[in-house]
């Protein structure tokens, strides 16, 4: 049971990502297109997508590190 919890992924929806990183929809998707932001994953067969929380956390950590070096 503990191994299942350890490997569980949390998925964030777009509005949650926007709030977390401080970007709105257009800049968010522009960064995805540029390859400077994690790509979303498809949730089912429809248009719904989500982001893996750990990837968003890693991106935020990277931004903090970049800003501290500047």
C-alpha positions as CSV (number, residue, x, y, z in Angstrom):
1,X,0.0,0.0,0.0
2,X,2.8,2.5,0.9
3,X,4.4,1.9,-2.5
4,X,1.2,2.8,-4.3
5,X,0.9,6.0,-2.4
6,X,4.6,6.9,-3.1
7,X,4.1,6.4,-6.9
8,X,0.8,8.3,-7.1
9,X,0.8,11.3,-9.4
10,X,-1.2,14.4,-8.9
11,X,-2.8,16.1,-11.9
12,X,-3.4,19.8,-12.0
13,X,-6.0,21.4,-14.3
14,X,-5.2,24.6,-16.3
15,X,-6.7,27.0,-13.8
16,X,-4.8,25.4,-10.9
17,X,-1.5,25.7,-13.0
18,X,-2.3,29.3,-13.8
19,X,-2.8,30.2,-10.1
20,X,0.3,28.3,-9.1
21,X,2.8,29.8,-11.6
22,X,1.2,33.2,-12.1
23,X,0.7,32.9,-15.9
24,X,-2.6,33.2,-17.8
25,X,-3.7,30.9,-20.6
26,X,-2.0,32.6,-23.6
27,X,1.5,33.0,-22.1
28,X,1.2,29.5,-20.6
29,X,0.6,27.9,-24.0
30,X,3.2,30.1,-25.7
31,X,5.8,28.8,-23.3
32,X,4.6,25.2,-24.0
33,X,5.0,25.9,-27.7
34,X,8.5,27.3,-27.1
35,X,9.4,24.2,-25.1
36,X,10.1,26.3,-21.9
37,X,7.1,24.9,-19.9
38,X,6.0,21.3,-19.2
39,X,3.6,19.9,-21.7
40,X,0.1,18.8,-20.5
41,X,-1.1,15.2,-20.7
42,X,-4.4,14.2,-22.2
43,X,-7.1,13.0,-19.8
44,X,-9.2,10.5,-21.7
45,X,-10.4,10.8,-25.3
46,X,-11.7,14.3,-25.1
47,X,-10.0,17.7,-25.1
48,X,-9.4,17.7,-21.3
49,X,-5.7,18.0,-20.3
50,X,-3.8,18.3,-17.1
51,X,-0.3,18.8,-15.9
52,X,1.7,16.5,-13.6
53,X,2.2,18.4,-10.4
54,X,5.8,17.2,-9.9
55,X,6.7,18.7,-13.3
56,X,5.1,22.0,-12.4
57,X,7.0,22.0,-9.1
58,X,10.3,21.3,-10.9
59,X,9.6,24.1,-13.3
60,X,8.9,26.5,-10.4
61,X,12.1,25.4,-8.6
62,X,14.1,26.0,-11.9
63,X,12.6,29.5,-12.1
64,X,13.6,30.3,-8.5
65,X,17.1,29.0,-9.1
66,X,17.4,31.2,-12.3
67,X,16.2,34.3,-10.5
68,X,18.6,33.7,-7.6
69,X,21.6,33.5,-10.0
70,X,20.8,36.7,-11.8
